[in-house]
Amino acid sequence: MRFLPGQTPTTDLTYADVFLVPSRSEVGSRFDVDLAPHDGTGTTVPLVVANMTAVAGRRMSETVARRGGITILPQDVPADVVATVVSSVKTRHPVVETPVTVGPHDTVHTALSLIGKRAHAAVVVVDDDGRPVGIVSETDWEDVDRFTQVHQVMSADPRVLDVSVLEGRGEAGLAAAFDELAGARLKLAPVTREGRLVGVLTRRGALRSSIYAPALDPAGRLRVGAAVGINGDVAGKTRALLEAGVDVLVVDTAHGHQERMFRALEAVRSVSPGVPVVAGNVVTGQGVRDLVAAGADIVKVGVGPGAMCTTRMMTAVGRPQLSAVLECADAARELGAHVWADGGVRHPRDVALALAAGASQVMIGSWFAGTYESPGDLHTDESGRMYKESFGMASARAVAARTAGHGAPFERARKSLFEEGISSSRMYLDPQRPGVEDLVDEITAGLRSSMTYAGARSLAEFAERAVVGIQSAAGYEEGRPLPAGW
C-alpha cells in the first residue's frame, strides 16, 4: 500500500480515514481476480469468522467453509463439544446445503421453531427411511393452528434432484440443476442419494457454488478452526483440538504481547501441531516479531476496534486499525509470516482496505452475528424486526461462561467485575441480507471490484499496487449513499 504523493500520514488512521485511488488496470472482469489468501490455512476467500460465542458455531462453520472461508470456534467451548461440532462440519456436503427436517406427524409449531436455523427458509418433511415426502415453507402455515401436523399443510411429492447431477460435473452440473429449478419455477429442491435426503439446493446456492470454491482439507472435507486460551492446560487443550481434527489453531487473548502468550505458544508447539498456529492480539511490529519468534505462523492484529469491545473507552489502550494492520503486515512480511486483521470492519470497503494494507485475511464477528447461521435464538422486537443477541468476549457475560467451574465462586465473582465488552446487544437481521452467505456475497463483490480498480489479480498484487489517500470526515460522508432520495 502506498499513499498519494504529499499525503504521508502524521497520525494513526482508521479505515474511515482513507480511500482507495483507482489505477490503470488490465483486469477486465471481477472474475479475473483470485481471492485465495495463501497463508497456509487452505481458504479460498480471505474471510475468518471470529471466535465469538454469539457468532461462531456449527451452522456458521459449515456455511462459511462452503463459500471458501473458515470459522474459529471459541475457546470457552468444551473440548468434547468442539469435537462434536468439527465432526459434524467434516461430514457436510461441500455443495449441497444442510436441510432442516421434520417428520410428517410433527407439528407446525416444531417446523416454525426450526425454519430460522437456515437461510433457505424451508423445512423438508422426511419419512422414517429418510426419504423426502414434502416441503413446508412459511406461507404454508399462514392462518393454521400451530399444533396442526405438517403432512396436512406440506407441498407433497416435491421435485427432487439426484446428487449425481452435481458430483463430478463441476459448473455444468450446477448449471443443469439451476436450469431444472428455474424451469419448474422452484427456488429450491431436496437433493437425494439413492432416494434418501442428502440436503437441499437452491437456485442461488447453485450460482454461488459456481463462483466460490469451498475451503477443503486434504481429504476433501470442509475446514474449521478452534481457539485455545493462554491459561490452564494449554498443551492438553491443544492436543484435544488436534485430535478432534481442527485445521487451524488460534491462541487467543486480548493482550497478546505478554509473557503468558509466549509460554502458551511454547506449550502449543510442544505437541507439534501440523496445522497453522495463529496468535494475538497485537498492534505493533514488535508484537508481531515477538509472537513469530515464539512460534506463531499468523498474528492477529487489533486491540479495541470491535463493535462489542469497550477496551479503548475503559483503558485508552488500542490503536486505529488501518495503521496497526499496515505496520504489523510489514513486520510479518519480513519474517515470511502473515497477519489477520481482527475487528473494525463495518462495510465491504473496510475489508478491502485491510487486505490492501497487507492482511492475508480479515476476521469478522459482530457483522455476522445478525444472521440465520449464528448460534443465538431468533427473536422479534416490538415492531416485528428479527434480531439475535450478541456480546463481547471480554464482557461479564462471556467471562462468567468462560470461568464456570474454574475456582471458587468468590474468585469467579471477582473476575466478573473486570469487563471490557458489551454483555448484550441486539444485532438485527438485514431483510435484504439475512443469511451469512448474503453478507459474504456483498463483501467479496466489493473486494473483487476494489482489486480491479487497483489492477490486481491476486491479494499479494493488491497489497503491492493499492494507492490510498487521506480524507476528511466530509470526504467519507460524501461517499455514503443517501437511503432515500435527497
BAFIKOL-686916 format. One record per residue (C-alpha): chain; y, z, x; residue in three letters; residue number from 1. Coordinates in nm, 3 decimals, always signed. Example, Ala and Ser with C-alpha at 12.3 -4.5 7.8 and 13.67 -1.06 7.14 Angstrom:
# residues 2
- chaine:c2:c3:c1:residu:num
- A:-0.450:+0.780:+1.230:ala:1
- A:-0.106:+0.714:+1.367:ser:2
# end
This chain:
# residues 486
- chaine:c2:c3:c1:residu:num
- A:+0.000:+0.000:+0.000:met:1
- A:+0.347:-0.092:+0.123:arg:2
- A:+0.689:-0.001:-0.012:phe:3
- A:+0.960:-0.257:-0.076:leu:4
- A:+1.194:-0.305:+0.224:pro:5
- A:+1.452:-0.029:+0.239:gly:6
- A:+1.258:+0.193:-0.001:gln:7
- A:+1.078:+0.430:+0.233:thr:8
- A:+1.030:+0.742:+0.020:pro:9
- A:+1.223:+1.054:+0.113:thr:10
- A:+1.039:+1.276:-0.136:thr:11
- A:+0.682:+1.301:-0.260:asp:12
- A:+0.607:+1.072:-0.553:leu:13
- A:+0.410:+1.079:-0.875:thr:14
- A:+0.260:+0.772:-1.042:tyr:15
- A:+0.562:+0.751:-1.274:ala:16
- A:+0.799:+0.725:-0.977:asp:17
- A:+0.678:+0.381:-0.865:val:18
- A:+0.597:+0.032:-0.991:phe:19
- A:+0.379:-0.247:-0.855:leu:20
- A:+0.554:-0.564:-0.739:val:21
- A:+0.387:-0.900:-0.817:pro:22
- A:+0.292:-1.104:-0.512:ser:23
- A:+0.189:-1.464:-0.453:arg:24
- A:-0.168:-1.485:-0.580:ser:25
- A:-0.461:-1.724:-0.560:glu:26
- A:-0.664:-1.514:-0.804:val:27
- A:-0.671:-1.724:-1.119:gly:28
- A:-0.864:-1.502:-1.357:ser:29
- A:-0.925:-1.136:-1.430:arg:30
- A:-1.295:-1.209:-1.397:phe:31
- A:-1.246:-1.320:-1.034:asp:32
- A:-1.195:-0.962:-0.916:val:33
- A:-1.465:-0.717:-0.805:asp:34
- A:-1.414:-0.359:-0.922:leu:35
- A:-1.703:-0.208:-0.721:ala:36
- A:-1.581:+0.084:-0.503:pro:37
- A:-1.834:+0.051:-0.214:his:38
- A:-1.815:+0.422:-0.130:asp:39
- A:-2.190:+0.479:-0.138:gly:40
- A:-2.210:+0.608:-0.496:thr:41
- A:-2.355:+0.288:-0.644:gly:42
- A:-2.094:+0.249:-0.916:thr:43
- A:-1.959:-0.090:-1.021:thr:44
- A:-1.627:+0.027:-1.165:val:45
- A:-1.406:+0.289:-0.994:pro:46
- A:-1.419:+0.549:-1.271:leu:47
- A:-1.564:+0.900:-1.245:val:48
- A:-1.584:+1.137:-1.541:val:49
- A:-1.460:+1.473:-1.416:ala:50
- A:-1.693:+1.773:-1.415:asn:51
- A:-1.528:+1.945:-1.712:met:52
- A:-1.740:+2.124:-1.971:thr:53
- A:-1.544:+1.973:-2.260:ala:54
- A:-1.582:+1.621:-2.120:val:55
- A:-1.898:+1.563:-1.917:ala:56
- A:-2.234:+1.579:-2.093:gly:57
- A:-2.542:+1.378:-2.184:arg:58
- A:-2.378:+1.119:-2.411:arg:59
- A:-2.081:+1.070:-2.180:met:60
- A:-2.309:+1.031:-1.877:ser:61
- A:-2.527:+0.755:-2.016:glu:62
- A:-2.244:+0.566:-2.186:thr:63
- A:-2.017:+0.555:-1.881:val:64
- A:-2.304:+0.470:-1.644:ala:65
- A:-2.397:+0.180:-1.871:arg:66
- A:-2.049:+0.041:-1.805:arg:67
- A:-2.063:+0.099:-1.430:gly:68
- A:-1.904:+0.442:-1.379:gly:69
- A:-2.054:+0.784:-1.317:ile:70
- A:-2.024:+1.127:-1.476:thr:71
- A:-2.031:+1.454:-1.282:ile:72
- A:-2.199:+1.735:-1.474:leu:73
- A:-2.010:+2.068:-1.447:pro:74
- A:-2.111:+2.341:-1.204:gln:75
- A:-2.142:+2.603:-1.477:asp:76
- A:-2.429:+2.419:-1.646:val:77
- A:-2.760:+2.594:-1.562:pro:78
- A:-2.989:+2.400:-1.328:ala:79
- A:-3.264:+2.365:-1.586:asp:80
- A:-3.019:+2.218:-1.835:val:81
- A:-2.888:+1.978:-1.571:val:82
- A:-3.246:+1.870:-1.505:ala:83
- A:-3.298:+1.801:-1.877:thr:84
- A:-2.976:+1.602:-1.901:val:85
- A:-3.049:+1.400:-1.588:val:86
- A:-3.400:+1.323:-1.711:ser:87
- A:-3.258:+1.207:-2.044:ser:88
- A:-2.996:+0.984:-1.882:val:89
- A:-3.252:+0.832:-1.647:lys:90
- A:-3.471:+0.723:-1.941:thr:91
- A:-3.192:+0.546:-2.129:arg:92
- A:-3.180:+0.169:-2.154:his:93
- A:-2.914:+0.006:-1.931:pro:94
- A:-2.804:-0.237:-2.204:val:95
- A:-2.916:-0.111:-2.545:val:96
- A:-2.722:+0.185:-2.683:glu:97
- A:-2.900:+0.507:-2.775:thr:98
- A:-2.936:+0.538:-3.153:pro:99
- A:-2.870:+0.825:-3.388:val:100
- A:-3.176:+0.860:-3.611:thr:101
- A:-3.287:+1.038:-3.927:val:102
- A:-3.593:+1.022:-4.148:gly:103
- A:-3.593:+0.868:-4.498:pro:104
- A:-3.605:+1.210:-4.661:his:105
- A:-3.328:+1.367:-4.456:asp:106
- A:-3.008:+1.431:-4.646:thr:107
- A:-2.677:+1.252:-4.633:val:108
- A:-2.537:+1.581:-4.501:his:109
- A:-2.766:+1.552:-4.196:thr:110
- A:-2.665:+1.191:-4.135:ala:111
- A:-2.299:+1.282:-4.176:leu:112
- A:-2.330:+1.555:-3.912:ser:113
- A:-2.482:+1.308:-3.663:leu:114
- A:-2.280:+0.992:-3.707:ile:115
- A:-1.990:+1.117:-3.495:gly:116
- A:-2.221:+1.152:-3.194:lys:117
- A:-2.197:+0.780:-3.119:arg:118
- A:-1.916:+0.529:-3.140:ala:119
- A:-2.122:+0.262:-3.319:his:120
- A:-2.077:+0.455:-3.649:ala:121
- A:-2.426:+0.404:-3.788:ala:122
- A:-2.744:+0.606:-3.832:val:123
- A:-3.082:+0.433:-3.808:val:124
- A:-3.346:+0.552:-4.053:val:125
- A:-3.694:+0.554:-3.896:val:126
- A:-4.040:+0.623:-4.036:asp:127
- A:-4.297:+0.858:-3.885:asp:128
- A:-4.405:+0.585:-3.638:asp:129
- A:-4.053:+0.532:-3.508:gly:130
- A:-4.004:+0.202:-3.687:arg:131
- A:-3.659:+0.128:-3.832:pro:132
- A:-3.664:+0.108:-4.212:val:133
- A:-3.294:+0.126:-4.288:gly:134
- A:-2.938:+0.181:-4.170:ile:135
- A:-2.680:+0.421:-4.308:val:136
- A:-2.307:+0.387:-4.244:ser:137
- A:-2.010:+0.587:-4.367:glu:138
- A:-1.946:+0.351:-4.658:thr:139
- A:-2.299:+0.412:-4.792:asp:140
- A:-2.235:+0.776:-4.882:trp:141
- A:-1.896:+0.747:-5.042:glu:142
- A:-1.893:+0.940:-5.373:asp:143
- A:-2.252:+1.054:-5.311:val:144
- A:-2.375:+1.413:-5.323:asp:145
- A:-2.427:+1.539:-4.968:arg:146
- A:-2.781:+1.651:-5.049:phe:147
- A:-2.889:+1.302:-5.156:thr:148
- A:-3.176:+1.174:-4.944:gln:149
- A:-3.082:+0.885:-4.717:val:150
- A:-3.352:+0.650:-4.846:his:151
- A:-3.156:+0.640:-5.170:gln:152
- A:-2.837:+0.509:-5.008:val:153
- A:-2.953:+0.325:-4.694:met:154
- A:-2.949:-0.050:-4.641:ser:155
- A:-3.324:-0.109:-4.638:ala:156
- A:-3.525:-0.352:-4.420:asp:157
- A:-3.248:-0.412:-4.165:pro:158
- A:-3.242:-0.719:-3.945:arg:159
- A:-3.380:-0.614:-3.605:val:160
- A:-3.367:-0.763:-3.258:leu:161
- A:-3.666:-0.755:-3.027:asp:162
- A:-3.579:-0.620:-2.684:val:163
- A:-3.736:-0.929:-2.526:ser:164
- A:-3.428:-1.120:-2.641:val:165
- A:-3.229:-0.920:-2.385:leu:166
- A:-3.454:-0.819:-2.099:glu:167
- A:-3.477:-1.061:-1.812:gly:168
- A:-3.247:-1.317:-1.973:arg:169
- A:-2.910:-1.196:-1.844:gly:170
- A:-2.599:-1.338:-2.006:glu:171
- A:-2.798:-1.598:-2.201:ala:172
- A:-2.988:-1.322:-2.380:gly:173
- A:-2.668:-1.133:-2.458:leu:174
- A:-2.507:-1.450:-2.593:ala:175
- A:-2.813:-1.522:-2.811:ala:176
- A:-2.809:-1.168:-2.951:ala:177
- A:-2.434:-1.187:-3.016:phe:178
- A:-2.469:-1.521:-3.195:asp:179
- A:-2.752:-1.387:-3.411:glu:180
- A:-2.545:-1.086:-3.515:leu:181
- A:-2.235:-1.295:-3.574:ala:182
- A:-2.431:-1.548:-3.778:gly:183
- A:-2.564:-1.271:-4.000:ala:184
- A:-2.218:-1.109:-4.019:arg:185
- A:-2.359:-0.788:-3.876:leu:186
- A:-2.174:-0.551:-3.645:lys:187
- A:-2.498:-0.409:-3.507:leu:188
- A:-2.874:-0.421:-3.535:ala:189
- A:-3.164:-0.196:-3.432:pro:190
- A:-3.349:-0.314:-3.121:val:191
- A:-3.726:-0.270:-3.114:thr:192
- A:-4.017:-0.298:-2.875:arg:193
- A:-4.348:-0.370:-3.045:glu:194
- A:-4.185:-0.268:-3.372:gly:195
- A:-4.065:+0.073:-3.257:arg:196
- A:-3.699:+0.158:-3.218:leu:197
- A:-3.551:+0.130:-2.869:val:198
- A:-3.184:+0.155:-2.961:gly:199
- A:-2.905:-0.039:-3.121:val:200
- A:-2.699:-0.335:-3.006:leu:201
- A:-2.350:-0.401:-3.134:thr:202
- A:-2.163:-0.725:-3.104:arg:203
- A:-1.905:-0.557:-2.884:arg:204
- A:-2.184:-0.399:-2.680:gly:205
- A:-2.330:-0.744:-2.609:ala:206
- A:-1.989:-0.863:-2.493:leu:207
- A:-1.941:-0.557:-2.274:arg:208
- A:-2.280:-0.596:-2.110:ser:209
- A:-2.178:-0.949:-2.009:ser:210
- A:-1.870:-0.808:-1.832:ile:211
- A:-1.988:-0.476:-1.687:tyr:212
- A:-2.281:-0.416:-1.455:ala:213
- A:-2.444:-0.076:-1.513:pro:214
- A:-2.450:+0.183:-1.233:ala:215
- A:-2.820:+0.190:-1.149:leu:216
- A:-3.021:+0.382:-0.890:asp:217
- A:-3.282:+0.202:-0.670:pro:218
- A:-3.538:+0.246:-0.949:ala:219
- A:-3.314:+0.068:-1.200:gly:220
- A:-3.214:+0.386:-1.387:arg:221
- A:-2.864:+0.495:-1.487:leu:222
- A:-2.680:+0.708:-1.231:arg:223
- A:-2.543:+1.058:-1.288:val:224
- A:-2.394:+1.325:-1.061:gly:225
- A:-2.353:+1.702:-1.072:ala:226
- A:-2.126:+1.969:-0.925:ala:227
- A:-2.203:+2.288:-0.738:val:228
- A:-1.959:+2.571:-0.670:gly:229
- A:-1.886:+2.739:-0.338:ile:230
- A:-2.017:+3.085:-0.431:asn:231
- A:-2.367:+3.224:-0.472:gly:232
- A:-2.681:+3.045:-0.356:asp:233
- A:-2.525:+2.708:-0.280:val:234
- A:-2.830:+2.576:-0.094:ala:235
- A:-3.062:+2.681:-0.376:gly:236
- A:-2.846:+2.519:-0.644:lys:237
- A:-2.815:+2.205:-0.433:thr:238
- A:-3.191:+2.186:-0.390:arg:239
- A:-3.239:+2.221:-0.766:ala:240
- A:-2.990:+1.944:-0.838:leu:241
- A:-3.155:+1.710:-0.590:leu:242
- A:-3.496:+1.783:-0.738:glu:243
- A:-3.351:+1.701:-1.080:ala:244
- A:-3.260:+1.356:-0.946:gly:245
- A:-2.880:+1.357:-0.930:val:246
- A:-2.725:+1.062:-0.750:asp:247
- A:-2.404:+1.229:-0.628:val:248
- A:-2.332:+1.592:-0.532:leu:249
- A:-1.983:+1.733:-0.580:val:250
- A:-1.895:+2.060:-0.406:val:251
- A:-1.608:+2.174:-0.619:asp:252
- A:-1.334:+2.436:-0.611:thr:253
- A:-0.965:+2.431:-0.694:ala:254
- A:-0.866:+2.511:-0.332:his:255
- A:-1.095:+2.301:-0.118:gly:256
- A:-0.920:+2.364:+0.213:his:257
- A:-1.073:+2.707:+0.278:gln:258
- A:-1.349:+2.871:+0.479:glu:259
- A:-1.580:+2.925:+0.181:arg:260
- A:-1.579:+2.550:+0.122:met:261
- A:-1.675:+2.484:+0.483:phe:262
- A:-1.963:+2.732:+0.454:arg:263
- A:-2.068:+2.574:+0.124:ala:264
- A:-2.076:+2.228:+0.283:leu:265
- A:-2.286:+2.369:+0.565:glu:266
- A:-2.529:+2.506:+0.305:ala:267
- A:-2.540:+2.172:+0.122:val:268
- A:-2.609:+1.983:+0.444:arg:269
- A:-2.884:+2.230:+0.535:ser:270
- A:-3.106:+2.079:+0.263:val:271
- A:-3.047:+1.725:+0.397:ser:272
- A:-2.921:+1.558:+0.080:pro:273
- A:-2.993:+1.187:+0.068:gly:274
- A:-2.705:+1.126:-0.171:val:275
- A:-2.326:+1.112:-0.118:pro:276
- A:-2.158:+1.452:-0.089:val:277
- A:-1.812:+1.490:-0.239:val:278
- A:-1.590:+1.792:-0.170:ala:279
- A:-1.247:+1.909:-0.279:gly:280
- A:-0.979:+1.954:-0.382:asn:281
- A:-0.713:+1.897:-0.115:val:282
- A:-0.374:+1.723:-0.097:val:283
- A:-0.315:+1.670:+0.277:thr:284
- A:-0.455:+1.453:+0.551:gly:285
- A:-0.556:+1.762:+0.746:gln:286
- A:-0.753:+1.885:+0.448:gly:287
- A:-0.943:+1.556:+0.444:val:288
- A:-1.014:+1.568:+0.815:arg:289
- A:-1.145:+1.924:+0.795:asp:290
- A:-1.372:+1.853:+0.496:leu:291
- A:-1.514:+1.537:+0.650:val:292
- A:-1.580:+1.727:+0.971:ala:293
- A:-1.760:+1.992:+0.764:ala:294
- A:-1.991:+1.732:+0.605:gly:295
- A:-1.815:+1.559:+0.316:ala:296
- A:-1.860:+1.184:+0.267:asp:297
- A:-1.591:+1.170:-0.001:ile:298
- A:-1.297:+1.406:-0.059:val:299
- A:-1.141:+1.484:-0.396:lys:300
- A:-0.762:+1.475:-0.395:val:301
- A:-0.539:+1.657:-0.642:gly:302
- A:-0.405:+2.007:-0.700:val:303
- A:-0.223:+2.069:-1.026:gly:304
- A:-0.181:+1.724:-1.186:pro:305
- A:-0.446:+1.768:-1.457:gly:306
- A:-0.346:+1.782:-1.823:ala:307
- A:-0.526:+2.115:-1.874:met:308
- A:-0.409:+2.267:-1.544:cys:309
- A:-0.129:+2.525:-1.516:thr:310
- A:-0.159:+2.578:-1.138:thr:311
- A:+0.181:+2.437:-1.049:arg:312
- A:+0.364:+2.637:-1.311:met:313
- A:+0.170:+2.955:-1.226:met:314
- A:+0.170:+2.931:-0.847:thr:315
- A:+0.406:+2.649:-0.740:ala:316
- A:+0.109:+2.512:-0.545:val:317
- A:+0.023:+2.144:-0.554:gly:318
- A:+0.166:+1.808:-0.466:arg:319
- A:+0.282:+1.497:-0.654:pro:320
- A:-0.035:+1.295:-0.689:gln:321
- A:+0.060:+0.950:-0.558:leu:322
- A:+0.184:+1.088:-0.226:ser:323
- A:-0.122:+1.313:-0.199:ala:324
- A:-0.362:+1.022:-0.254:val:325
- A:-0.172:+0.795:-0.016:leu:326
- A:-0.178:+1.042:+0.274:glu:327
- A:-0.535:+1.155:+0.212:cys:328
- A:-0.667:+0.800:+0.178:ala:329
- A:-0.507:+0.704:+0.511:asp:330
- A:-0.675:+1.001:+0.681:ala:331
- A:-1.013:+0.922:+0.524:ala:332
- A:-0.994:+0.557:+0.624:arg:333
- A:-0.952:+0.652:+0.989:glu:334
- A:-1.277:+0.854:+0.965:leu:335
- A:-1.479:+0.598:+0.771:gly:336
- A:-1.474:+0.826:+0.466:ala:337
- A:-1.331:+0.789:+0.115:his:338
- A:-1.123:+0.982:-0.138:val:339
- A:-1.137:+1.019:-0.514:trp:340
- A:-0.804:+1.062:-0.694:ala:341
- A:-0.858:+1.359:-0.926:asp:342
- A:-0.609:+1.413:-1.207:gly:343
- A:-0.268:+1.299:-1.319:gly:344
- A:-0.369:+0.973:-1.490:val:345
- A:-0.231:+0.919:-1.839:arg:346
- A:-0.220:+0.539:-1.858:his:347
- A:-0.413:+0.246:-1.706:pro:348
- A:-0.117:+0.185:-1.471:arg:349
- A:-0.183:+0.525:-1.310:asp:350
- A:-0.543:+0.432:-1.234:val:351
- A:-0.427:+0.107:-1.074:ala:352
- A:-0.170:+0.293:-0.862:leu:353
- A:-0.425:+0.549:-0.743:ala:354
- A:-0.655:+0.268:-0.627:leu:355
- A:-0.364:+0.078:-0.472:ala:356
- A:-0.284:+0.397:-0.278:ala:357
- A:-0.633:+0.383:-0.127:gly:358
- A:-0.860:+0.590:-0.351:ala:359
- A:-1.209:+0.449:-0.387:ser:360
- A:-1.240:+0.591:-0.739:gln:361
- A:-1.036:+0.777:-0.998:val:362
- A:-1.158:+1.089:-1.178:met:363
- A:-1.069:+1.118:-1.546:ile:364
- A:-1.103:+1.434:-1.751:gly:365
- A:-0.881:+1.516:-2.049:ser:366
- A:-0.818:+1.149:-2.127:trp:367
- A:-1.189:+1.116:-2.210:phe:368
- A:-1.211:+1.449:-2.395:ala:369
- A:-1.088:+1.293:-2.718:gly:370
- A:-1.379:+1.052:-2.764:thr:371
- A:-1.702:+1.042:-2.963:tyr:372
- A:-1.903:+1.086:-2.644:glu:373
- A:-1.750:+1.411:-2.518:ser:374
- A:-1.968:+1.720:-2.580:pro:375
- A:-1.749:+1.904:-2.828:gly:376
- A:-1.779:+1.911:-3.204:asp:377
- A:-1.570:+1.665:-3.402:leu:378
- A:-1.302:+1.834:-3.615:his:379
- A:-1.049:+1.708:-3.867:thr:380
- A:-0.700:+1.855:-3.891:asp:381
- A:-0.487:+1.913:-4.199:glu:382
- A:-0.367:+1.552:-4.203:ser:383
- A:-0.715:+1.403:-4.164:gly:384
- A:-0.687:+1.317:-3.793:arg:385
- A:-1.002:+1.367:-3.587:met:386
- A:-0.993:+1.574:-3.270:tyr:387
- A:-1.204:+1.767:-3.023:lys:388
- A:-1.118:+2.085:-2.838:glu:389
- A:-1.064:+2.069:-2.462:ser:390
- A:-0.993:+2.334:-2.199:phe:391
- A:-0.922:+2.352:-1.828:gly:392
- A:-1.190:+2.454:-1.580:met:393
- A:-0.968:+2.730:-1.439:ala:394
- A:-0.886:+2.868:-1.783:ser:395
- A:-1.001:+3.210:-1.900:ala:396
- A:-1.247:+3.039:-2.134:arg:397
- A:-1.409:+2.840:-1.854:ala:398
- A:-1.412:+3.133:-1.612:val:399
- A:-1.584:+3.352:-1.873:ala:400
- A:-1.854:+3.088:-1.926:ala:401
- A:-1.899:+3.031:-1.553:arg:402
- A:-1.933:+3.402:-1.467:thr:403
- A:-2.151:+3.503:-1.762:ala:404
- A:-2.440:+3.704:-1.624:gly:405
- A:-2.273:+3.741:-1.284:his:406
- A:-2.197:+4.104:-1.204:gly:407
- A:-2.094:+4.392:-1.426:ala:408
- A:-1.888:+4.340:-1.743:pro:409
- A:-1.594:+4.516:-1.578:phe:410
- A:-1.585:+4.270:-1.288:glu:411
- A:-1.620:+3.970:-1.519:arg:412
- A:-1.335:+4.102:-1.732:ala:413
- A:-1.115:+4.143:-1.424:arg:414
- A:-1.176:+3.782:-1.322:lys:415
- A:-1.075:+3.660:-1.668:ser:416
- A:-0.723:+3.795:-1.609:leu:417
- A:-0.659:+3.527:-1.349:phe:418
- A:-0.640:+3.190:-1.519:glu:419
- A:-0.473:+2.864:-1.419:glu:420
- A:-0.564:+2.645:-1.711:gly:421
- A:-0.527:+2.596:-2.085:ile:422
- A:-0.807:+2.760:-2.283:ser:423
- A:-0.778:+2.549:-2.597:ser:424
- A:-0.611:+2.218:-2.670:ser:425
- A:-0.663:+1.955:-2.937:arg:426
- A:-0.748:+1.614:-2.794:met:427
- A:-0.706:+1.366:-3.078:tyr:428
- A:-0.923:+1.056:-3.104:leu:429
- A:-0.719:+0.739:-3.088:asp:430
- A:-0.805:+0.547:-3.408:pro:431
- A:-0.785:+0.223:-3.210:gln:432
- A:-0.994:+0.356:-2.918:arg:433
- A:-1.216:+0.641:-3.043:pro:434
- A:-1.503:+0.578:-2.801:gly:435
- A:-1.503:+0.620:-2.424:val:436
- A:-1.605:+0.255:-2.386:glu:437
- A:-1.283:+0.158:-2.564:asp:438
- A:-1.087:+0.352:-2.303:leu:439
- A:-1.290:+0.203:-2.017:val:440
- A:-1.209:-0.142:-2.157:asp:441
- A:-0.839:-0.057:-2.165:glu:442
- A:-0.837:+0.088:-1.813:ile:443
- A:-1.037:-0.190:-1.647:thr:444
- A:-0.840:-0.461:-1.827:ala:445
- A:-0.519:-0.317:-1.687:gly:446
- A:-0.672:-0.278:-1.342:leu:447
- A:-0.803:-0.635:-1.335:arg:448
- A:-0.457:-0.764:-1.425:ser:449
- A:-0.294:-0.545:-1.159:ser:450
- A:-0.524:-0.691:-0.897:met:451
- A:-0.446:-1.049:-1.000:thr:452
- A:-0.073:-0.973:-0.978:tyr:453
- A:-0.132:-0.843:-0.624:ala:454
- A:-0.354:-1.138:-0.530:gly:455
- A:-0.651:-0.911:-0.457:ala:456
- A:-1.016:-0.994:-0.526:arg:457
- A:-1.152:-0.652:-0.426:ser:458
- A:-1.035:-0.292:-0.428:leu:459
- A:-1.004:-0.299:-0.049:ala:460
- A:-0.775:-0.603:-0.071:glu:461
- A:-0.582:-0.434:-0.350:phe:462
- A:-0.503:-0.131:-0.133:ala:463
- A:-0.406:-0.362:+0.153:glu:464
- A:-0.191:-0.606:-0.045:arg:465
- A:-0.025:-0.377:-0.301:ala:466
- A:+0.353:-0.355:-0.278:val:467
- A:+0.535:-0.082:-0.470:val:468
- A:+0.894:+0.007:-0.539:gly:469
- A:+1.056:+0.337:-0.631:ile:470
- A:+1.213:+0.356:-0.976:gln:471
- A:+1.436:+0.587:-1.175:ser:472
- A:+1.329:+0.765:-1.490:ala:473
- A:+1.519:+0.496:-1.681:ala:474
- A:+1.321:+0.229:-1.499:gly:475
- A:+0.996:+0.390:-1.605:tyr:476
- A:+1.120:+0.426:-1.963:glu:477
- A:+1.216:+0.057:-1.973:glu:478
- A:+0.851:-0.033:-1.921:gly:479
- A:+0.727:+0.171:-2.216:arg:480
- A:+0.669:-0.038:-2.530:pro:481
- A:+0.850:+0.071:-2.840:leu:482
- A:+0.600:+0.195:-3.100:pro:483
- A:+0.752:+0.010:-3.395:ala:484
- A:+1.050:-0.224:-3.374:gly:485
- A:+1.381:-0.137:-3.218:trp:486
# end
